[in-house]
Amino acid sequence: MSVFSYDFMIRAFVAGAIISVIAPVVGNYLVLRRLSQMGDTLSHVALAGVAGGMLLGLNPTASSVAFVLLSSFGIEKLRRSYFRYSEVSIAVVMSGGMALAVLLLSIAGNKAANILGYLFGSIVSITRSDIGIIAMLGIAVVVTITLLYKELLYIAFDEEAAGVSGIPVSAINTIFTLLIAITVAISMKIVGALLVSALMVIPPAASLKIAKNFKQTLFYSILFSFISVFVGIIASYYLNLSPGGTIVAIALLILGFINILKPRL
């Protein structure tokens, strides 16, 4: 029987299509700014949001978005305080997010029985309300990045020069941190909190090996992300594997394949 005959698979493909666009697009700017660990940090906070939602009886996707958005302000605040040591903000928020997640999960008890789906991804648990949240926030991310394309690119290559040229660096950094937060929060259902940063980093890393300019990098990273997500979802369905792990494994295979072929291209 075709995978498209099941409603939950259709929802998984719709959510995967949206995520496979926004994750690498945001990830490209993260890679250029050497902030690849930002996604991993916010994924730990998102897990705390999921636990908090389960404890309070709220939609875990919505609660994770709220938690991550609040934490993104904390990261940006710390990043300004430790401008020359910006990695401090990432380490502090990561450890704090994980500690909060563990505490909330221990308090939630049996209410947190479905937490594994958020840790490693679960295409079965994607609901119509999740699709609505993912679609709405995904469109917001794409529109925002399109409007701020030049400013984000300038800041990614030289933040100090961008500030001197009149670009509101602080405001745009805050907006970008929010975009990362949203991307991480809505990607958990497909990839899982522990692996979401991989989808933001691996496709851009693969595209950097073959692209000749930034626009090509964006195109190839989205293409590789699409392949990883769709092949990963189908393989996880037929082979009864974790969708998040399968998607990341496909992305790693693409990266390895390109690195092997690069000397011949």
N, C-alpha and C positions, 0 to 999 in steps of 0.2 A: 504493500500500500504506500502511496506517495506521502512524503512528509508534509505536503501542503494540504492534505486532507484533514489535518488536525488544527483546530483553532489556536492551541497554545504554540504550535510551530510557526504559524503565520504571525502571531504576536512577537515571537522571538526574532523572526526575520525582519519585521518592521523596526523593532527596537535595535537590532543589530545594524541595520542600514543607517540609522541615525547616528549611532555611536561610532560606527566605522568612518564617519565623516568628521565629527567634531573631535574625537580623541587624537588623531594624528595632526589635525590642523593646530590645535592647542599645543600638542606635543612638539611640533616643529619649533615654536618660539621658546619652549622650555629648553630644548636641546641647544639652540643657538645661545641662550643666556646661561648655559651650564647650570640649569636648575632642574635637572632630570629627576632628582629625589623629591621634588615638591609634590608630584602626584602620589608618590608612595606615602609621604607624610599625611596628606589630606585623606588618603584612603583609610588610614588608621582612625582618623577623626570621624570619617563617615561610618565606620563600624560602631563607634560610640553612639552616633546618631541612630543607627539601626536598633541598637540595644535599648536606647532611650525610648524609641517609638514603640518597641515591643512591650516595654515596662508600663508605658502610659496608655497602651491600646490605640496608638496612632498608626497611620500608614508609614511603614519603615522607610520607604523611598522619600516621602515628604520630610520626615523627621531628619533623615541623613542630610538632605539638602540644607535644611535649616542649621544643623550643627556645623556643617562644613563652611557655610557662608559666614557664620559668626567666627569660626576659627581662622578664616582667611583674613579677616580684619586684624586678628591677633598676630598673624604671621607678618603682615605688612607693617604693623606697629613695631614689632621686634626688629624687622629688617631695617627700619629707619634708625632705630636706637643703636643697632650694631652694624652700621653701614659697611664698615671694612671687614666685618666678620659675619656676613649675612647667613652663612650656613648654621650659625647658632640658632636662629629663629626656626629653621627646619628641624634641628635636633630637639629643641625644647617642645615644639608642638607635636612632633611625632611621639615622643615619650609620654607627654601629657595625654594625648589622644588614646594611646594604647592603654594607659593606666585607667583612664575613665571608662573605656570599653570593658575592661576586665571587671571593674567595680559594678558597672550597671548590669553586666551579664550575670554576675553572682547574685545581685539583688533580684533580677528578673526570674531566676530559677527556671521553672518549667515553661515560662512564657517565651524563653529564648531558645526553644527546641529547634526552630527553623533557621538558626543562625548560620549553619553550614552553607545554606543556599546563597547567603550574602558573602561568605568568605571565599567561596570558589565558583560562584555563579550557578544559576538555576533557571533554565529556560522554561521549565514547567510552571514556576511560580509567578511568571510575568502576567499581570492582570491588565484589564482595559484601562483602569485608572493609572497604572504605571505607564502605559503607552501614551496617555494624554500628557502626563507630567514630562516624560522623556521628549515627546515631540515639541511641546511648548518651550521647554528650556533649551532644547537643541537648536530650534530656530533662533531663539534669542542669542545664543552663542555665535552662530554663523553670521547673523546680521551685525552684531557688535564687532566681530573680527573684520568683517568686510569694510565697515565704516572706519575702523582704526588701523587698517592694513599698513599704511605708510608709517604712521607713528610707532606702531608696535615693532615694525621691522627696524626702524632707525634706533629705537631704544635697545633692541636686541643686540645690535652691533656696537653701539657706543652710547651708553646711558648719559654720561657726562656731557658729551657733545650735543645730544638731543636736548638736554636741559638748557644749555647755552643758546641753542637756536630758537628757543621760545616754546618748545613742546612742554605741556604740563605733565612732566614725568611722574610726579607723585600720584596724581589723579589717575593716569593711565595704568600705572603699576597696580593701583588698588582695583581698578576694573579688571585687569588681566588676572589678578589673583582670584577674583570672584568667578571668572570664566573657568579657571582651573578647578575651583571648588565645585562648580555646577557639573563640569564634565566628569569628575571623579564620582560624584554622588549618583548620577544617573547611569553610569556605566557598570555599577556593581552587580546589578541583576544578571547581566550577560557574562561579564568576565570574572567578577568576584573582587572583593576588597583587597585581597592579597596580591592580585595579579593585574589590577586595572592600570597601574603605572607602566606595565610592560607594553600595553597596547598604545600608550601615548609616546613611548620612546623607541621601540623596536622598528615599526614601519618608517618613521623619519630617519633612523640610523641607516636602514637599508637604502632609502631613497637618496641619502647624501652621497652614497658611493657611485651613483650613476647620473644624477641630475647635474645640469650645467648652470642652472640658476635657481633662485628661490621658488619661482612659480612652478618649475618642473619638480622641485622637491615636494611641494604641496601635492601636486598631481600624483606622483609616484607613491607617496606615503598613503594617500587616500586609497589608491588602487590596491596596494599591498594590504592595507587594513581591511578593505572589502573582501579580498580573497581569504584572508585569515579568518575573519568572522564567519563568512558564509560556509566555507569549507569546514571550519571548526564546528559550527552548529550541526551541519549534516553528519559529520563524522561522529560527533558525540551522541547523536540520536541513534545511529545504526550500530555503533560499537559500545553503547552504554558507558560513555566516559564523561568525566567532568567537562562541561562546556568551556569554562574559563581556562583550564589547563590545556585543552585541545586547541583553543584559539591561539594561545601564546606559543604552543609548540609549533603550529603552522607558521606563525610569524617568524619564529627562530629559524625554521627550515628555509624560509624565503631569504632571511638575512644571510644564512650560511651559504646558500646557493649563489647569491649575488657576490659574496666575497670570494667564492671559488672561481666564478666566471669573470670577475672584474679584470684580471690581467689579460684576458682574451678579448674583452670588449673594445 
